Amino acid sequence: MAKTLIMYSSNYGTTKKYAEWIASELNGDIFDIKAVIQSSLKNYNTIIVGGGLYAGNIKGINIIVKNYETLKNKKLVLFTCGLADYSKTNNIEAINTRLKKIIPDYIWQSIKIFYLRGGIDYEKLSFKHKIMMGLLNKMILRKGPEKMNDEDKEFVETYGKPLDFTDKNSITEIIKYCKE
């Protein structure tokens, strides 16, 4: 029987929540990336890596790049977890542009990527992340309302408020792909 490993890197819990849902649906083993022993990767047929989006970077993505020789003949899945609305093509394109700077083309061709919407609780943010979000808010406000796009307006309107866009139904395509 095929064995599935779900690894995640999550600062505030939403990526972990998705990883737990996926592990439950696929009866897979689940670990925080920091706890994964690289030599154990060879024991799995499907490898799923989940990482939160922080300032355009995907937390934990380096495990794929660093271990690609071990992973190259496996079913590889990456899911990102962030605030962006992935029903908007420009958001996926922006993430892919950043991912392509991190993931070499030969890996890019062999990995399936899914985009999941996470959440934010400003009270739980680290000092660094609070500063970053505050600077982003100021930057958007400087544009003025007439130059803000819908996403900018939504950000300003919800800034400082807890948001949770997690949705268990959004893992359906991941589960389907992994079972194929």
Z-matrix of the N, CA and C atoms (Angstrom, degrees):
N
C 1 1.451
C 2 1.531 1 109.63
N 3 1.323 2 115.61 1 140.59
C 4 1.459 3 120.96 2 -179.39
C 5 1.524 4 110.18 3 -67.22
N 6 1.319 5 114.38 4 137.94
C 7 1.460 6 119.92 5 178.59
C 8 1.526 7 108.83 6 -106.13
N 9 1.314 8 114.69 7 139.09
C 10 1.455 9 121.14 8 -178.53
C 11 1.520 10 109.91 9 -118.78
N 12 1.336 11 114.63 10 136.10
C 13 1.459 12 122.00 11 175.62
C 14 1.516 13 108.16 12 -117.05
N 15 1.313 14 115.51 13 128.32
C 16 1.456 15 121.87 14 174.38
C 17 1.524 16 106.37 15 -112.74
N 18 1.347 17 115.14 16 119.09
C 19 1.461 18 121.74 17 177.12
C 20 1.518 19 106.97 18 -115.27
N 21 1.305 20 116.11 19 144.29
C 22 1.459 21 118.69 20 -179.77
C 23 1.522 22 110.14 21 -142.64
N 24 1.312 23 114.27 22 157.55
C 25 1.454 24 121.55 23 171.52
C 26 1.521 25 105.79 24 -132.18
N 27 1.316 26 116.20 25 118.16
C 28 1.457 27 120.79 26 -171.63
C 29 1.522 28 110.15 27 -140.56
N 30 1.308 29 116.29 28 122.13
C 31 1.467 30 119.35 29 177.23
C 32 1.515 31 112.54 30 -80.79
N 33 1.327 32 117.05 31 -38.43
C 34 1.469 33 119.97 32 -170.62
C 35 1.523 34 114.63 33 -123.56
N 36 1.346 35 117.88 34 3.31
C 37 1.450 36 119.57 35 169.10
C 38 1.513 37 118.58 36 110.20
N 39 1.331 38 119.51 37 -19.50
C 40 1.471 39 117.55 38 -176.55
C 41 1.527 40 112.06 39 -72.93
N 42 1.330 41 117.61 40 -38.68
C 43 1.466 42 119.66 41 177.36
C 44 1.528 43 109.74 42 -64.75
N 45 1.323 44 116.43 43 -40.00
C 46 1.462 45 120.61 44 177.69
C 47 1.527 46 110.42 45 -62.03
N 48 1.326 47 117.09 46 -40.97
C 49 1.461 48 121.01 47 179.44
C 50 1.527 49 110.23 48 -59.16
N 51 1.343 50 116.95 49 -46.55
C 52 1.469 51 120.02 50 177.71
C 53 1.527 52 111.04 51 -62.44
N 54 1.334 53 117.38 52 -42.65
C 55 1.460 54 121.11 53 -179.98
C 56 1.530 55 110.53 54 -60.13
N 57 1.323 56 117.14 55 -41.26
C 58 1.468 57 121.00 56 178.38
C 59 1.521 58 111.23 57 -64.63
N 60 1.322 59 117.01 58 -42.36
C 61 1.470 60 120.09 59 178.03
C 62 1.531 61 110.75 60 -61.96
N 63 1.338 62 116.57 61 -44.25
C 64 1.465 63 121.17 62 -179.36
C 65 1.524 64 109.92 63 -64.96
N 66 1.321 65 117.29 64 -45.23
C 67 1.467 66 121.14 65 179.40
C 68 1.519 67 111.23 66 -59.63
N 69 1.314 68 116.31 67 -40.37
C 70 1.460 69 120.55 68 179.18
C 71 1.531 70 111.04 69 -64.48
N 72 1.323 71 116.66 70 -44.59
C 73 1.471 72 121.11 71 -178.54
C 74 1.529 73 112.54 72 -68.03
N 75 1.330 74 116.81 73 -33.81
C 76 1.464 75 120.87 74 -176.69
C 77 1.523 76 112.95 75 -100.77
N 78 1.332 77 116.85 76 0.39
C 79 1.465 78 121.62 77 -176.05
C 80 1.534 79 109.88 78 52.31
N 81 1.333 80 115.00 79 45.22
C 82 1.458 81 120.81 80 -177.46
C 83 1.513 82 112.47 81 -100.34
N 84 1.309 83 114.54 82 166.22
C 85 1.457 84 121.25 83 174.11
C 86 1.522 85 107.63 84 -81.83
N 87 1.318 86 117.24 85 142.64
C 88 1.452 87 121.12 86 -177.09
C 89 1.524 88 110.50 87 -130.75
N 90 1.341 89 115.07 88 134.94
C 91 1.460 90 120.86 89 179.63
C 92 1.519 91 109.91 90 -146.02
N 93 1.312 92 115.59 91 147.13
C 94 1.455 93 120.89 92 164.82
C 95 1.533 94 105.18 93 -65.06
N 96 1.311 95 116.64 94 138.81
C 97 1.471 96 120.54 95 -177.91
C 98 1.522 97 111.39 96 -52.71
N 99 1.320 98 117.55 97 -36.98
C 100 1.467 99 120.84 98 -178.68
C 101 1.529 100 112.19 99 -62.86
N 102 1.324 101 117.25 100 -21.88
C 103 1.463 102 120.84 101 -177.71
C 104 1.526 103 113.40 102 -96.80
N 105 1.325 104 117.51 103 -3.31
C 106 1.460 105 120.67 104 -176.73
C 107 1.527 106 110.04 105 -77.40
N 108 1.313 107 114.95 106 133.29
C 109 1.464 108 121.53 107 174.51
C 110 1.529 109 106.30 108 -93.71
N 111 1.338 110 115.87 109 115.72
C 112 1.466 111 120.68 110 -173.08
C 113 1.526 112 112.97 111 -52.94
N 114 1.310 113 118.41 112 -37.04
C 115 1.465 114 120.55 113 -178.42
C 116 1.530 115 111.89 114 -65.20
N 117 1.334 116 118.16 115 -20.32
C 118 1.470 117 120.58 116 179.99
C 119 1.527 118 112.39 117 -79.41
N 120 1.315 119 118.33 118 -12.65
C 121 1.469 120 121.18 119 -178.00
C 122 1.522 121 111.90 120 -60.86
N 123 1.304 122 117.12 121 -29.77
C 124 1.471 123 120.89 122 -178.54
C 125 1.530 124 111.98 123 -66.48
N 126 1.317 125 118.04 124 -16.69
C 127 1.464 126 122.13 125 -176.67
C 128 1.525 127 113.96 126 -82.36
N 129 1.332 128 117.54 127 0.65
C 130 1.459 129 120.98 128 -175.36
C 131 1.519 130 111.54 129 -119.05
N 132 1.342 131 115.26 130 148.55
C 133 1.463 132 121.80 131 176.61
C 134 1.524 133 111.89 132 -91.83
N 135 1.330 134 115.23 133 -32.35
C 136 1.464 135 121.56 134 179.80
C 137 1.516 136 108.22 135 -123.40
N 138 1.323 137 114.92 136 130.48
C 139 1.463 138 121.76 137 179.11
C 140 1.528 139 107.38 138 -120.07
N 141 1.316 140 116.06 139 122.80
C 142 1.465 141 121.84 140 178.18
C 143 1.526 142 107.29 141 -117.18
N 144 1.332 143 115.25 142 127.14
C 145 1.457 144 120.85 143 179.08
C 146 1.520 145 108.14 144 -119.20
N 147 1.326 146 115.71 145 126.76
C 148 1.461 147 121.32 146 176.92
C 149 1.506 148 110.14 147 -115.32
N 150 1.320 149 115.60 148 133.74
C 151 1.450 150 119.46 149 179.68
C 152 1.511 151 112.24 150 -142.31
N 153 1.307 152 114.99 151 140.01
C 154 1.453 153 120.58 152 176.40
C 155 1.511 154 111.20 153 -74.32
N 156 1.315 155 115.87 154 149.48
C 157 1.460 156 122.20 155 176.75
C 158 1.517 157 108.84 156 -90.96
N 159 1.320 158 115.53 157 124.57
C 160 1.458 159 121.18 158 178.60
C 161 1.516 160 108.03 159 -135.19
N 162 1.316 161 116.04 160 113.34
C 163 1.473 162 122.32 161 178.42
C 164 1.526 163 110.90 162 52.04
N 165 1.308 164 115.93 163 40.71
C 166 1.453 165 120.50 164 176.75
C 167 1.510 166 115.84 165 83.55
N 168 1.296 167 118.45 166 -0.68
C 169 1.460 168 121.85 167 177.40
C 170 1.525 169 109.37 168 -107.36
N 171 1.334 170 115.70 169 150.65
C 172 1.457 171 120.51 170 178.58
C 173 1.526 172 107.42 171 -102.60
N 174 1.306 173 115.34 172 116.43
C 175 1.460 174 121.67 173 -178.55
C 176 1.531 175 109.45 174 -65.24
N 177 1.324 176 115.97 175 127.34
C 178 1.462 177 120.73 176 175.16
C 179 1.515 178 116.05 177 91.76
N 180 1.318 179 118.52 178 -3.96
C 181 1.464 180 121.87 179 -175.06
C 182 1.531 181 112.50 180 -62.82
N 183 1.318 182 117.25 181 -26.62
C 184 1.471 183 119.98 182 -176.31
C 185 1.517 184 113.52 183 -62.09
N 186 1.317 185 118.47 184 -21.46
C 187 1.468 186 119.69 185 179.80
C 188 1.521 187 110.68 186 -62.77
N 189 1.333 188 117.04 187 -32.73
C 190 1.471 189 120.38 188 178.10
C 191 1.523 190 109.76 189 -71.42
N 192 1.323 191 116.16 190 -48.64
C 193 1.462 192 120.84 191 -177.38
C 194 1.529 193 111.02 192 -62.27
N 195 1.317 194 117.12 193 -46.04
C 196 1.470 195 121.54 194 -176.70
C 197 1.529 196 113.10 195 -69.11
N 198 1.327 197 116.73 196 -26.99
C 199 1.472 198 120.57 197 -174.92
C 200 1.520 199 112.69 198 -114.26
N 201 1.311 200 117.61 199 22.17
C 202 1.462 201 119.64 200 -173.28
C 203 1.525 202 113.35 201 -61.22
N 204 1.299 203 118.47 202 -34.55
C 205 1.475 204 120.24 203 179.15
C 206 1.534 205 110.58 204 -58.36
N 207 1.306 206 116.98 205 -37.92
C 208 1.463 207 121.47 206 178.20
C 209 1.529 208 111.02 207 -75.98
N 210 1.326 209 117.03 208 -30.86
C 211 1.465 210 121.97 209 -172.12
C 212 1.528 211 115.04 210 -94.60
N 213 1.307 212 118.20 211 -13.55
C 214 1.460 213 121.30 212 -167.23
C 215 1.528 214 115.31 213 -61.04
N 216 1.309 215 119.45 214 -24.30
C 217 1.466 216 120.79 215 179.98
C 218 1.529 217 112.59 216 -102.91
N 219 1.321 218 115.85 217 18.89
C 220 1.460 219 121.16 218 -179.43
C 221 1.520 220 109.80 219 -111.45
N 222 1.303 221 115.90 220 163.76
C 223 1.462 222 119.99 221 172.21
C 224 1.520 223 106.29 222 -76.21
N 225 1.335 224 116.57 223 116.86
C 226 1.458 225 122.15 224 -176.79
C 227 1.522 226 110.73 225 -109.00
N 228 1.319 227 114.72 226 130.46
C 229 1.462 228 121.65 227 -179.97
C 230 1.520 229 107.92 228 -130.74
N 231 1.327 230 115.42 229 136.23
C 232 1.454 231 121.68 230 173.40
C 233 1.517 232 107.36 231 -123.35
N 234 1.326 233 116.35 232 131.94
C 235 1.459 234 118.02 233 169.47
C 236 1.517 235 108.94 234 -122.90
N 237 1.327 236 113.67 235 136.73
C 238 1.453 237 120.22 236 176.85
C 239 1.516 238 108.17 237 -101.74
N 240 1.293 239 115.56 238 155.23
C 241 1.460 240 120.55 239 -178.98
C 242 1.528 241 107.89 240 -137.46
N 243 1.318 242 115.85 241 115.58
C 244 1.450 243 119.83 242 -178.59
C 245 1.516 244 112.17 243 -154.79
N 246 1.303 245 115.64 244 -178.01
C 247 1.467 246 121.24 245 -177.32
C 248 1.523 247 113.63 246 -80.62
N 249 1.323 248 116.93 247 -22.91
C 250 1.463 249 120.48 248 -174.17
C 251 1.524 250 111.85 249 -59.18
N 252 1.326 251 114.90 250 148.03
C 253 1.462 252 122.23 251 176.57
C 254 1.527 253 107.74 252 -83.98
N 255 1.320 254 117.30 253 109.24
C 256 1.454 255 121.88 254 -174.88
C 257 1.516 256 113.62 255 -82.54
N 258 1.319 257 117.14 256 1.62
C 259 1.458 258 118.52 257 171.64
C 260 1.531 259 109.17 258 -76.84
N 261 1.326 260 116.11 259 -11.47
C 262 1.467 261 121.93 260 178.24
C 263 1.527 262 108.61 261 -97.93
N 264 1.323 263 115.45 262 117.35
C 265 1.459 264 122.36 263 -176.21
C 266 1.520 265 112.95 264 -55.43
N 267 1.323 266 117.80 265 -37.38
C 268 1.469 267 119.70 266 -177.97
C 269 1.528 268 111.99 267 -62.38
N 270 1.323 269 118.03 268 -29.71
C 271 1.471 270 120.19 269 177.63
C 272 1.528 271 111.16 270 -69.31
N 273 1.321 272 116.73 271 -42.46
C 274 1.470 273 120.52 272 177.95
C 275 1.524 274 109.62 273 -65.98
N 276 1.320 275 116.75 274 -41.48
C 277 1.468 276 119.90 275 178.72
C 278 1.528 277 111.12 276 -61.37
N 279 1.323 278 117.53 277 -40.12
C 280 1.469 279 121.32 278 179.39
C 281 1.530 280 110.88 279 -64.11
N 282 1.326 281 116.58 280 -43.06
C 283 1.466 282 120.09 281 178.65
C 284 1.523 283 110.33 282 -65.97
N 285 1.334 284 116.76 283 -44.39
C 286 1.464 285 119.81 284 179.76
C 287 1.526 286 112.09 285 -61.58
N 288 1.318 287 116.99 286 -37.20
C 289 1.465 288 120.48 287 177.41
C 290 1.520 289 110.12 288 -59.63
N 291 1.324 290 116.33 289 -43.43
C 292 1.465 291 119.89 290 178.60
C 293 1.529 292 111.83 291 -69.59
N 294 1.336 293 115.77 292 -40.92
C 295 1.461 294 119.47 293 179.50
C 296 1.527 295 111.61 294 -61.76
N 297 1.331 296 116.88 295 -39.54
C 298 1.468 297 120.40 296 -178.19
C 299 1.524 298 112.13 297 -66.13
N 300 1.328 299 117.21 298 -18.59
C 301 1.462 300 120.29 299 175.54
C 302 1.529 301 111.03 300 -78.99
N 303 1.330 302 116.22 301 -21.73
C 304 1.468 303 122.07 302 -177.32
C 305 1.526 304 111.36 303 -100.03
N 306 1.322 305 115.65 304 -38.98
C 307 1.465 306 121.19 305 -174.15
C 308 1.528 307 109.61 306 -99.34
N 309 1.329 308 117.88 307 118.38
C 310 1.468 309 120.11 308 177.49
C 311 1.533 310 110.93 309 -59.56
N 312 1.326 311 115.72 310 153.28
C 313 1.463 312 121.29 311 -175.87
C 314 1.527 313 112.84 312 -57.14
N 315 1.335 314 117.76 313 -39.04
C 316 1.460 315 120.03 314 -179.18
C 317 1.532 316 111.91 315 -64.00
N 318 1.323 317 117.64 316 -27.29
C 319 1.473 318 120.99 317 174.88
C 320 1.520 319 109.13 318 -82.64
N 321 1.323 320 116.56 319 -41.62
C 322 1.471 321 121.96 320 -179.14
C 323 1.532 322 110.97 321 -52.07
N 324 1.323 323 116.46 322 -38.22
C 325 1.467 324 121.30 323 -177.46
C 326 1.529 325 112.77 324 -70.82
N 327 1.325 326 117.63 325 -18.25
C 328 1.467 327 120.12 326 -173.69
C 329 1.529 328 114.06 327 -111.20
N 330 1.323 329 116.48 328 10.23
C 331 1.461 330 119.09 329 -176.06
C 332 1.522 331 109.76 330 -122.52
N 333 1.318 332 116.40 331 141.90
C 334 1.467 333 121.94 332 176.41
C 335 1.524 334 106.96 333 -103.04
N 336 1.334 335 115.94 334 129.20
C 337 1.460 336 120.46 335 -175.21
C 338 1.524 337 110.31 336 -114.23
N 339 1.328 338 114.78 337 136.27
C 340 1.464 339 122.37 338 176.28
C 341 1.525 340 108.24 339 -124.12
N 342 1.314 341 116.11 340 149.94
C 343 1.461 342 122.29 341 -176.01
C 344 1.525 343 108.63 342 -120.20
N 345 1.320 344 116.18 343 117.45
C 346 1.464 345 120.93 344 -177.73
C 347 1.526 346 108.89 345 -117.44
N 348 1.296 347 114.85 346 145.75
C 349 1.453 348 120.52 347 -177.78
C 350 1.528 349 109.62 348 -91.47
N 351 1.309 350 116.51 349 131.01
C 352 1.459 351 121.73 350 -176.55
C 353 1.505 352 113.87 351 -102.63
N 354 1.294 353 116.09 352 -131.40
C 355 1.451 354 121.38 353 -177.93
C 356 1.509 355 110.28 354 -164.63
N 357 1.313 356 115.27 355 179.52
C 358 1.460 357 120.49 356 178.75
C 359 1.524 358 108.89 357 -154.04
N 360 1.306 359 115.10 358 140.51
C 361 1.453 360 121.72 359 172.31
C 362 1.524 361 105.55 360 -130.05
N 363 1.315 362 116.43 361 103.54
C 364 1.460 363 121.77 362 -173.30
C 365 1.533 364 112.22 363 -57.62
N 366 1.309 365 117.86 364 -29.74
C 367 1.466 366 120.10 365 179.77
C 368 1.530 367 112.06 366 -67.84
N 369 1.332 368 117.31 367 -25.59
C 370 1.460 369 121.17 368 -177.87
C 371 1.527 370 112.75 369 -93.28
N 372 1.320 371 117.95 370 -6.52
C 373 1.459 372 120.47 371 -177.15
C 374 1.525 373 111.37 372 -66.62
N 375 1.325 374 114.66 373 147.86
C 376 1.463 375 119.52 374 173.10
C 377 1.529 376 107.93 375 -67.76
N 378 1.317 377 115.84 376 163.39
C 379 1.459 378 120.64 377 179.00
C 380 1.529 379 110.04 378 -55.78
N 381 1.314 380 116.48 379 -45.46
C 382 1.469 381 122.07 380 -179.73
C 383 1.533 382 111.20 381 -58.91
N 384 1.321 383 116.84 382 -46.53
C 385 1.465 384 119.91 383 -179.10
C 386 1.536 385 111.75 384 -69.25
N 387 1.327 386 117.20 385 -34.22
C 388 1.468 387 119.53 386 175.28
C 389 1.521 388 110.52 387 -61.97
N 390 1.326 389 116.45 388 -43.23
C 391 1.465 390 121.37 389 179.01
C 392 1.531 391 109.43 390 -62.36
N 393 1.322 392 116.75 391 -46.68
C 394 1.470 393 120.61 392 -179.22
C 395 1.526 394 111.44 393 -60.30
N 396 1.316 395 116.91 394 -45.00
C 397 1.466 396 120.15 395 -179.29
C 398 1.532 397 110.50 396 -67.29
N 399 1.323 398 117.07 397 -37.58
C 400 1.460 399 120.78 398 177.05
C 401 1.522 400 111.69 399 -63.70
N 402 1.330 401 116.79 400 -42.53
C 403 1.459 402 120.65 401 177.61
C 404 1.520 403 111.62 402 -64.76
N 405 1.326 404 116.39 403 -39.50
C 406 1.465 405 120.18 404 177.06
C 407 1.527 406 110.53 405 -62.57
N 408 1.316 407 116.64 406 -43.21
C 409 1.460 408 120.87 407 178.76
C 410 1.537 409 110.31 408 -60.14
N 411 1.332 410 117.08 409 -46.35
C 412 1.471 411 121.06 410 179.06
C 413 1.521 412 111.71 411 -62.15
N 414 1.327 413 115.98 412 -40.75
C 415 1.464 414 120.85 413 179.83
C 416 1.534 415 110.92 414 -61.95
N 417 1.324 416 115.62 415 -43.50
C 418 1.468 417 120.04 416 179.56
C 419 1.522 418 110.24 417 -67.57
N 420 1.327 419 117.17 418 -43.28
C 421 1.466 420 120.33 419 179.90
C 422 1.531 421 111.94 420 -60.60
N 423 1.329 422 116.94 421 -35.09
C 424 1.471 423 120.83 422 179.21
C 425 1.520 424 112.48 423 -63.08
N 426 1.332 425 117.25 424 -25.49
C 427 1.465 426 120.58 425 178.60
C 428 1.527 427 111.34 426 -61.08
N 429 1.318 428 114.73 427 -34.10
C 430 1.457 429 120.01 428 -173.18
C 431 1.518 430 109.52 429 86.73
N 432 1.338 431 116.90 430 149.43
C 433 1.468 432 121.40 431 -174.98
C 434 1.532 433 114.03 432 -56.99
N 435 1.328 434 116.74 433 -33.33
C 436 1.470 435 119.35 434 -176.65
C 437 1.528 436 112.87 435 -70.33
N 438 1.324 437 118.32 436 -21.64
C 439 1.470 438 121.35 437 -179.62
C 440 1.523 439 113.04 438 -103.26
N 441 1.322 440 117.16 439 -1.69
C 442 1.467 441 120.41 440 179.83
C 443 1.528 442 109.66 441 -79.92
N 444 1.358 443 115.00 442 138.64
C 445 1.463 444 118.55 443 171.36
C 446 1.534 445 108.22 444 -86.13
N 447 1.312 446 116.94 445 177.40
C 448 1.469 447 121.07 446 -177.30
C 449 1.527 448 111.97 447 -58.91
N 450 1.335 449 116.39 448 -39.27
C 451 1.460 450 119.68 449 -179.23
C 452 1.530 451 111.08 450 -67.23
N 453 1.341 452 116.91 451 -39.16
C 454 1.465 453 120.81 452 176.19
C 455 1.523 454 110.30 453 -60.39
N 456 1.317 455 116.32 454 -45.73
C 457 1.468 456 120.85 455 -179.02
C 458 1.524 457 110.77 456 -62.50
N 459 1.341 458 116.14 457 -41.61
C 460 1.470 459 119.96 458 178.67
C 461 1.529 460 110.32 459 -63.72
N 462 1.334 461 116.76 460 -41.12
C 463 1.453 462 120.64 461 179.58
C 464 1.528 463 110.57 462 -60.83
N 465 1.323 464 116.73 463 -50.05
C 466 1.470 465 121.27 464 -178.46
C 467 1.528 466 110.45 465 -61.87
N 468 1.316 467 115.95 466 -41.15
C 469 1.470 468 121.07 467 -178.64
C 470 1.527 469 111.98 468 -65.02
N 471 1.329 470 116.80 469 -33.49
C 472 1.470 471 119.95 470 -175.31
C 473 1.524 472 112.77 471 -103.50
N 474 1.319 473 117.72 472 -1.44
C 475 1.463 474 121.05 473 -177.04
C 476 1.537 475 110.31 474 -55.55
N 477 1.332 476 114.76 475 130.80
C 478 1.459 477 121.50 476 178.17
C 479 1.515 478 114.06 477 87.40
N 480 1.326 479 117.12 478 -9.09
C 481 1.469 480 120.90 479 -179.03
C 482 1.526 481 109.75 480 -100.35
N 483 1.315 482 117.32 481 144.55
C 484 1.470 483 118.59 482 176.31
C 485 1.532 484 110.37 483 -68.97
N 486 1.325 485 115.46 484 137.46
C 487 1.463 486 122.10 485 178.43
C 488 1.514 487 109.04 486 -130.98
N 489 1.313 488 117.06 487 142.74
C 490 1.458 489 120.77 488 175.89
C 491 1.522 490 108.53 489 -140.41
N 492 1.336 491 115.66 490 106.47
C 493 1.462 492 121.70 491 179.48
C 494 1.523 493 111.51 492 -100.97
N 495 1.342 494 118.04 493 5.40
C 496 1.459 495 119.33 494 -177.55
C 497 1.520 496 109.95 495 -60.80
N 498 1.328 497 114.41 496 142.91
C 499 1.458 498 120.94 497 -176.71
C 500 1.528 499 108.21 498 -149.46
N 501 1.308 500 116.43 499 114.65
C 502 1.462 501 120.02 500 -177.92
C 503 1.524 502 112.15 501 -58.23
N 504 1.314 503 117.26 502 -31.61
C 505 1.467 504 120.15 503 179.41
C 506 1.525 505 112.65 504 -63.90
N 507 1.321 506 117.38 505 -21.45
C 508 1.465 507 119.39 506 -177.72
C 509 1.533 508 112.95 507 -73.23
N 510 1.326 509 118.21 508 -8.91
C 511 1.468 510 120.15 509 176.67
C 512 1.529 511 111.83 510 -88.06
N 513 1.309 512 117.80 511 -3.65
C 514 1.473 513 121.96 512 -176.03
C 515 1.517 514 112.87 513 -52.93
N 516 1.332 515 116.61 514 -45.59
C 517 1.465 516 119.94 515 -178.31
C 518 1.535 517 111.96 516 -67.46
N 519 1.309 518 116.72 517 -33.87
C 520 1.469 519 120.27 518 176.82
C 521 1.522 520 109.65 519 -64.82
N 522 1.314 521 115.67 520 -46.66
C 523 1.471 522 120.75 521 -179.18
C 524 1.526 523 109.86 522 -61.16
N 525 1.314 524 115.98 523 -46.47
C 526 1.468 525 121.44 524 179.54
C 527 1.527 526 110.69 525 -59.08
N 528 1.323 527 116.54 526 -47.92
C 529 1.468 528 120.84 527 -179.61
C 530 1.540 529 111.07 528 -60.76
N 531 1.301 530 117.15 529 -43.37
C 532 1.468 531 120.78 530 -177.66
C 533 1.522 532 112.47 531 -68.61
N 534 1.302 533 117.07 532 -29.44
C 535 1.476 534 120.66 533 -179.80
C 536 1.516 535 112.71 534 -83.10
N 537 1.337 536 118.13 535 -13.52
C 538 1.475 537 121.09 536 179.98
C 539 1.513 538 111.24 537 -64.59
